[in-house]
Amino acid sequence: MNFMRLRESAQRLNERRAVRRTVNVLLIGIVAVAGAWLGIAIGAHVSTSVGPAQIGMSLQPSWGGQTVVDVRPLGTLRFDSHHGPLQLSLSLDGIHADIAQQLLESPRWAETLPDLIEADLQEGLKELVIRAVLFAVGGGLLTGLIVFRRWRRALWTGLGSFTAVAMVGLLSVTTFNPRSIAEPRYTGLLTGVPSLIGSAESIVSRFTEYRGQLAKLVTNVSQLYHAGTTLPVYSPDPNTLRVLHVSDIHLNPVAWNMIRSLKDQFKINMIVDTGDIADHGTKAENKFVEEIGTLGVPYVYVRGNHDSIATQRAVARQKNAIVLDGAEKTVEGLRIYGVGDPRFTPDKTVDVKSDAQVLVDLGRAHAARLAPAEDEGKPAASKPSREASPSPSSKLTGSQPNPAGSGASGDPAGKKIPVDLVAVHDPTVGRAFSGSSPLVLAGHVHERSTEMLPSGTRLMIQGSTGGAGLRGLEHDEPTPIQASVLYFDMTSHRLQAWDDVTLGGLGEQWVQIQRHVESEPGRTISPEPVPTSSPTGEGSGTESPFRR
């Protein structure tokens, strides 16, 4: 009887030990996987030369295995190349101009470049795999030591991490799908441009031809970057301020892809939006403007005629947003004055009782308060915003404002507000600021143009960064998507040059960047010699101001 009890006790003890061992093994396995995951996320990245390009490679934990190729500012390509919890990311970090020039000058570059790229890629991937294994095992050891506080169990977690990485690597190799190159997914500016990498069928059927297509792609990108380095660029100068001018987005989400790509590629300091971010100004559209808070740079905005007061308030709630409506604000050292559009035209059924002269009078009333900021090396001190009456709600009627002070200068103390830049929506309002600011930015007409007014004020009218929204399909050819990068001298606050970026509209597959250099950035800005009674100016090319 005693023997039977002892036997039962021994069995129960063995079962408890087995359960305890199982729990310990599972716990070690979980800690090992977590440590490996953390180690790969921290250290599995390298930068290596691939032909003329400097390529960044990294492995990142991911629930769905894929390969992501980042070719900013064009966008990204994604391939379902394998299965497993690891993503391979490749990014174009730069171009070795000397190597690219040597390859382009070589008569056999088309033959040698594919082999060179293949060898460099293999070498880079080998280095990446080694780093991934080392950091995974190191992560497992460190995590095990922190969790268990015992060297023996830490060694077991390190071994578990190595086993996990080996299993993931084996899974990736066995599930590798070379046909995935035929089915890439495009984002950013590459959307709708599958022809960039050539014929998918020929790539799959003839790998040799695919290597030639890959060489052409790398060479084209190399030439693009190399050409960019030879332009009269102001970016190397630390006294250069880069401003991205956008307008008339009209709820087109493609605009955010373009803005984000240009912001990253050109290292933009701030964005100026001259209105019509919405289409009907409804509450449901306010969700669209939340992208502003994710851009990470100041976003200066003036209301357009398709933006309601609710739209303006929704923009103002976003992080980084600066709404100007009869106010001046110093942003990144640049003194900006903004005026919202006095009209609200959510659709073509709205009849706004105003005429061009009302818009001119509105602009002149605000312009009377301003003067070009001095550019003789004086620093731009931050000033509090000054509000001009009337309130935004009263402007919706299109009536003439009565600025504060109502004196000739528009300021009770007789002092004018110094500005470097004025932002408005309608060019008709913008022309009334002639002589009051070196530069006026506008939009509204969905057609880009620039005009030097007699006073020396430059009026820059932006096209539609949203391709005019659904209106872009009303014509025989889709409206192009446009934005401009403006380069300002940080000391004088004067415009030095600008890049006009144009992307083909819906269904089109082309991108153009055109550089312009300001011939007289330090020119004197004089008062308008002759008051302009007409809303149009020479060479304006603008349309009726009433509705777009």
BELVENWO-V799467 format. One record per helix or strand of 2 or more residues. SS is the DSSP state (helix for helix, strand for strand). FROM is the first residue (numbers start at 1). LEN is the number of residues. Records with the same first field share a line. If there is no record, write none. Layout:
# BELVENWO-V799467
SS->FROM-LEN ; FROM-LEN
This chain:
# BELVENWO-V799467
helix->2-42 ; 97-9 ; 109-40 ; 151-24 ; 178-5 ; 194-4 ; 200-6 ; 207-24 ; 254-12 ; 283-12 ; 309-8 ; 356-12 ; 392-4 ; 427-5 ; 469-5
strand->45-6 ; 53-9 ; 66-5 ; 75-5 ; 86-10 ; 185-4 ; 240-7 ; 270-4 ; 298-4 ; 321-3 ; 327-5 ; 334-5 ; 370-3 ; 417-3 ; 421-6 ; 439-5 ; 449-4 ; 458-4 ; 481-9 ; 495-9 ; 511-7
